[in-house]
Amino acid sequence: MIFVIDDDRMMAECIGRACKNFEVRVFGDAISAMEEISNGIMPSLVFLDILLDGPDGFTFLNEMASYSDTVKVPIVVVSSLDFTNKNLSNYGVVGVLNKDNMMPEDILAYAEKYS
């Protein structure tokens, strides 16, 4: 199960379509995704926007890093912010995709590797 967390519905759907061979759940905010996890639905991979309405992506990263079961879930940050030279591995971040130039095959490569 892949979670896509992005308040831009069109972007979230594009990411979901790129993961065409996988089961995907799309969330418009971090709280909904965390509620799903607390209900026992554990993702194998998360594509996470950082600039979310409500609690932002960093809040989600901190929450995921706080528990022994969720800290192991790989997360791909999808953002237009520049994360060059930023080490996010302590939060389970396995990659960063720039919204301005990412391609469907970039998304699919992460899905194939971690799902």
Secondary structure as UniProt FT lines:
FT   STRAND          2..5
FT   HELIX           9..18
FT   TURN            19..21
FT   STRAND          24..27
FT   HELIX           30..38
FT   TURN            39..40
FT   STRAND          45..48
FT   HELIX           57..65
FT   TURN            68..72
FT   STRAND          75..79
FT   TURN            84..85
FT   HELIX           89..91
FT   STRAND          93..98
FT   TURN            99..101
FT   HELIX           104..114
//
